[in-house]
Amino acid sequence: MEKISSDTYEEYIKALLKISRAITSEQYLEDILKLIVMVTAKVTGVEICSLWLIDENEKPKAIRLKATQAIDQDYVKDRTLDMDEGVVGLVATQKKPLVVENVLKEPRFKEKEMAKKLNLVSMVGVPLHVRGEKVIGVLNCFTAKLHSFSETEVNMISTVANQAAVAIMNTELMVKTKVIQEELETRKLVERAKEIVMRRRNMEANEAYRWIQKRSMDSRKSIREVAEAILLSEELY
């Protein structure tokens, strides 16, 4: 990894713009994560860039590898660490960047055999900050040669990581919002369909709902699809 030039800064700005655009895009989270590691690797010139996200649903919480631009199967395989495990866990819990000049000599680095195979030497891990102190994950950058990451380089990668964190949170919020909207729309459709079934079959509300549920199971269609079919039949009736 060479000294950062003005051209690199220009690439860095372009990378930030790409991630910023992703914040308001309709891309799924997986696409956002791939974009983040690709542009970070391109801007910094590192060998491997990887992104880990904290799984809040695990009890206790865990941190999982979610994206990398590496193609080696040893690296891209599904990996999960406890929050107190390895360099990744340390960065996530201490909430600050960590530079390791030689991962093979770092006791907290857990995957030395993989590092030897992939020729990984130096690394920097930076937390993904949102809303001040909250950390949602870790962005790691590895070099293939011994390299001392400068304060400027760490700051640059941290800026990308924090911008990425905003993109990730916004994407997750967007997905959750869509799910909620779809759920509300489905409920409205089912309520309208239930009223039609009640009238046509002289049923009580609970009976009509169970009838719709059974049609859904028997036909292997979603309850929304059944409700839409009932409403369509009413229009054509």
NUTI-11380 format. One line per field, with one value per residue (C-alpha): residue number from 0; residue in one letter; x, z, y. Coordinates in nm, 4 decimals, m for minus. Example, Ala and Ser with C-alpha at 12.3 -4.5 7.8 and 13.67 -1.06 7.14 Angstrom:
2
k (0,1)
r (A,S)
u (1.2300,1.3670)
w (0.7800,0.7140)
v (m0.4500,m0.1060)
# end
This chain:
237
k (0,1,2,3,4,5,6,7,8,9,10,11,12,13,14,15,16,17,18,19,20,21,22,23,24,25,26,27,28,29,30,31,32,33,34,35,36,37,38,39,40,41,42,43,44,45,46,47,48,49,50,51,52,53,54,55,56,57,58,59,60,61,62,63,64,65,66,67,68,69,70,71,72,73,74,75,76,77,78,79,80,81,82,83,84,85,86,87,88,89,90,91,92,93,94,95,96,97,98,99,100,101,102,103,104,105,106,107,108,109,110,111,112,113,114,115,116,117,118,119,120,121,122,123,124,125,126,127,128,129,130,131,132,133,134,135,136,137,138,139,140,141,142,143,144,145,146,147,148,149,150,151,152,153,154,155,156,157,158,159,160,161,162,163,164,165,166,167,168,169,170,171,172,173,174,175,176,177,178,179,180,181,182,183,184,185,186,187,188,189,190,191,192,193,194,195,196,197,198,199,200,201,202,203,204,205,206,207,208,209,210,211,212,213,214,215,216,217,218,219,220,221,222,223,224,225,226,227,228,229,230,231,232,233,234,235,236)
r (M,E,K,I,S,S,D,T,Y,E,E,Y,I,K,A,L,L,K,I,S,R,A,I,T,S,E,Q,Y,L,E,D,I,L,K,L,I,V,M,V,T,A,K,V,T,G,V,E,I,C,S,L,W,L,I,D,E,N,E,K,P,K,A,I,R,L,K,A,T,Q,A,I,D,Q,D,Y,V,K,D,R,T,L,D,M,D,E,G,V,V,G,L,V,A,T,Q,K,K,P,L,V,V,E,N,V,L,K,E,P,R,F,K,E,K,E,M,A,K,K,L,N,L,V,S,M,V,G,V,P,L,H,V,R,G,E,K,V,I,G,V,L,N,C,F,T,A,K,L,H,S,F,S,E,T,E,V,N,M,I,S,T,V,A,N,Q,A,A,V,A,I,M,N,T,E,L,M,V,K,T,K,V,I,Q,E,E,L,E,T,R,K,L,V,E,R,A,K,E,I,V,M,R,R,R,N,M,E,A,N,E,A,Y,R,W,I,Q,K,R,S,M,D,S,R,K,S,I,R,E,V,A,E,A,I,L,L,S,E,E,L,Y)
u (0.0000,0.1580,0.1373,m0.1996,m0.1915,m0.4292,m0.5650,m0.6431,m0.8318,m1.0327,m1.1159,m1.2049,m1.4524,m1.6060,m1.6363,m1.8174,m2.0536,m2.1313,m2.2146,m2.4141,m2.6233,m2.6816,m2.8404,m3.1407,m3.1414,m3.3691,m3.0769,m3.0998,m2.8639,m2.6482,m2.5786,m2.4943,m2.2432,m2.0734,m2.0503,m1.8896,m1.6106,m1.5430,m1.5043,m1.3046,m1.0594,m1.0286,m0.9668,m0.7174,m0.5406,m0.5584,m0.5493,m0.8708,m1.1500,m1.4167,m1.7240,m1.8648,m2.2023,m2.3176,m2.6129,m2.8361,m3.0715,m2.8102,m2.8049,m2.5328,m2.4655,m2.2299,m2.0508,m2.0746,m1.8788,m2.1290,m1.9279,m1.5827,m1.4396,m1.2079,m1.2783,m1.0822,m1.3243,m1.1312,m1.2073,m1.5618,m1.6978,m1.9537,m1.7732,m1.9099,m1.7278,m1.8356,m1.8165,m1.5081,m1.3327,m1.0403,m0.9370,m1.2837,m1.4513,m1.1972,m1.2630,m1.6399,m1.6358,m1.3706,m1.5352,m1.2115,m0.9736,m0.6990,m0.3861,m0.1946,0.1367,0.1758,m0.1282,0.0912,0.2470,m0.0784,m0.2079,m0.5666,m0.5760,m0.7467,m0.7011,m0.3251,m0.3341,m0.5699,m0.3505,m0.0471,m0.2319,m0.3679,m0.0460,m0.2109,0.0299,m0.0880,m0.4414,m0.6565,m0.9996,m1.2375,m1.5803,m1.8950,m2.0397,m2.3976,m2.5682,m2.2577,m2.1249,m2.3404,m2.1346,m2.3103,m2.0055,m1.6399,m1.4615,m1.1264,m0.8543,m0.5597,m0.2377,m0.0185,0.3002,0.4147,0.2535,0.2164,m0.1215,m0.0890,m0.3340,m0.4551,m0.5253,m0.7069,m0.9158,m1.0011,m1.1110,m1.3054,m1.4920,m1.5877,m1.6931,m1.9159,m2.0722,m2.1287,m2.2936,m2.5478,m2.6193,m2.6680,m2.9000,m3.1051,m3.1345,m3.2490,m3.4985,m3.6239,m3.6748,m3.8522,m4.0749,m4.1676,m4.2477,m4.4703,m4.6470,m4.7067,m4.8389,m5.0835,m5.2001,m5.2488,m5.4567,m5.6811,m5.7298,m5.8084,m6.0607,m6.2415,m6.2332,m6.3625,m6.6649,m6.7458,m6.7173,m6.9347,m7.2051,m7.1895,m7.1671,m7.3588,m7.0628,m6.9388,m6.6129,m6.3963,m6.5495,m6.4896,m6.1265,m6.0706,m6.2321,m5.9855,m5.6959,m5.8015,m5.8276,m5.4778,m5.3359,m5.5278,m5.4234,m5.0683,m5.1168,m5.0535,m5.3472,m5.3024,m5.3390,m5.6582,m5.7976,m5.7155,m5.8909,m6.2029,m6.2055,m6.1614,m6.4476,m6.6635,m6.5881,m6.6817,m6.9844)
w (0.0000,m0.1138,0.0261,m0.0405,m0.3433,m0.4647,m0.7160,m0.4300,m0.2499,m0.5663,m0.5772,m0.2100,m0.2714,m0.5578,m0.3258,m0.0655,m0.3328,m0.4421,m0.0874,m0.0348,m0.3423,m0.2098,0.1016,m0.0997,m0.3508,m0.3710,m0.3453,m0.0995,0.1977,0.0413,m0.2580,m0.0302,0.1640,m0.1542,m0.2806,0.0456,0.0452,m0.3267,m0.3184,0.0060,m0.1394,m0.4588,m0.2773,m0.0244,m0.2495,0.0130,m0.0626,0.1166,0.2627,0.4799,0.6600,0.9762,1.1300,1.4867,1.5117,1.7776,1.7624,1.9008,2.2802,2.3633,2.0654,1.7932,1.4991,1.1515,0.8285,0.5819,0.2792,0.1206,m0.2239,m0.1732,m0.3881,m0.1944,m0.0459,0.2825,0.3341,0.2026,0.4058,0.6739,0.9883,1.3247,1.6322,1.9855,2.0799,2.2929,2.0251,1.8038,1.6670,1.5172,1.8546,2.0160,1.7650,1.8043,2.1837,2.2307,1.9566,1.8137,1.5255,1.5746,1.3587,1.3482,1.1621,1.1459,1.2056,1.2428,1.5549,1.7018,1.9765,1.9376,1.5637,1.5381,1.1748,1.1281,0.9024,0.6623,0.6736,0.5760,0.2872,0.1537,0.2241,0.4584,0.6699,0.8061,0.8875,1.0227,1.1727,1.2192,1.3869,1.1970,1.4073,1.3936,1.6189,1.8145,2.0111,1.8721,1.6745,1.4280,1.2838,1.1816,0.8534,0.8091,0.5538,0.4959,0.2989,0.1317,0.2526,0.5847,0.6122,0.8859,0.8439,0.8877,1.0857,0.7553,0.6153,0.9306,0.9277,0.5622,0.6162,0.9270,0.7263,0.4663,0.7457,0.9121,0.5801,0.5188,0.8596,0.7663,0.4371,0.6183,0.8824,0.6209,0.4055,0.7024,0.7983,0.4396,0.4329,0.7704,0.6543,0.3389,0.5430,0.7759,0.4830,0.3136,0.6389,0.6820,0.3200,0.3627,0.6762,0.4924,0.2023,0.4355,0.6306,0.3083,0.1878,0.5264,0.4985,0.1564,0.2870,0.5892,0.3614,0.0979,0.3386,0.6309,0.8630,1.1745,1.1508,1.3101,1.0883,0.7762,0.8687,0.9343,0.5979,0.4240,0.6171,0.5101,0.1456,0.1788,0.3165,0.0750,m0.2317,m0.1029,m0.1727,0.0639,0.2597,0.0667,m0.2678,m0.1463,m0.0239,m0.3583,m0.5439,m0.3286,m0.3943,m0.7681,m0.7729,m0.5989,m0.8707,m1.1384,m0.9479)
v (0.0000,0.3258,0.6776,0.8395,1.0701,1.3400,1.0877,0.8516,1.1251,1.1841,0.8121,0.8318,1.1150,0.9184,0.6186,0.8250,0.9525,0.5970,0.4976,0.8191,0.7426,0.3940,0.5440,0.6585,0.3750,0.0712,m0.1709,m0.4568,m0.4672,m0.7400,m0.5150,m0.2226,m0.4337,m0.5580,m0.2005,m0.0858,m0.3461,m0.3038,0.0744,0.0624,m0.1906,0.0128,0.3409,0.2067,m0.0409,m0.3147,m0.6861,m0.7788,m0.5712,m0.7357,m0.6122,m0.7656,m0.6793,m0.7303,m0.9689,m0.8167,m1.1163,m1.3562,m1.4025,m1.3158,m1.0904,m1.2165,m1.0557,m1.2114,m1.1754,m1.0267,m0.9100,m0.9209,m0.8647,m1.1652,m1.4701,m1.7332,m1.9858,m1.9989,m1.6315,m1.6027,m1.8951,m1.8100,m1.6958,m1.5854,m1.4573,m1.3824,m1.0153,m1.0800,m1.2868,m1.1860,m0.8495,m0.7968,m0.8403,m0.6092,m0.3291,m0.3714,m0.3626,m0.0931,0.1168,0.2508,0.1644,m0.0912,m0.1217,m0.4501,m0.4367,m0.8150,m1.0341,m1.3445,m1.1917,m1.0614,m1.2971,m1.1711,m1.2482,m1.5875,m1.6905,m1.7122,m2.0201,m1.8459,m1.5333,m1.7411,m1.9028,m1.5725,m1.3796,m1.1285,m0.9251,m0.5890,m0.4847,m0.2067,m0.2617,0.0303,0.0342,0.1312,0.4127,0.5399,0.7910,0.8796,0.5830,0.3007,0.0466,m0.1853,m0.3615,m0.3568,m0.2847,m0.4647,m0.3874,m0.6230,m0.5635,m0.8252,m0.6535,m0.5143,m0.1726,0.0854,0.2500,0.6255,0.8373,0.9836,0.6379,0.5269,0.8460,0.7942,0.4333,0.5385,0.8020,0.5415,0.3036,0.5632,0.6588,0.2882,0.2534,0.5212,0.3420,0.0110,0.1564,0.3427,0.0317,m0.1768,0.0948,0.1085,m0.2687,m0.2638,0.0217,m0.1700,m0.4801,m0.2770,m0.1103,m0.4443,m0.5895,m0.3005,m0.3300,m0.7046,m0.6502,m0.4033,m0.6444,m0.9347,m0.7240,m0.6312,m0.9925,m1.1110,m0.8814,m1.0289,m1.3857,m1.2977,m1.1609,m1.4359,m1.7306,m1.5887,m1.6332,m1.4588,m1.2597,m1.5327,m1.8022,m1.5933,m1.5359,m1.9077,m1.9842,m1.7495,m1.9056,m2.2562,m2.1497,m2.0069,m2.3338,m2.5576,m2.3569,m2.2943,m1.9265,m1.6403,m1.5041,m1.1793,m1.3596,m1.5280,m1.1950,m1.0302,m1.3144,m1.2692,m0.8948,m0.9518,m1.2012,m0.9423,m0.6892,m0.9414,m1.0739)
# end
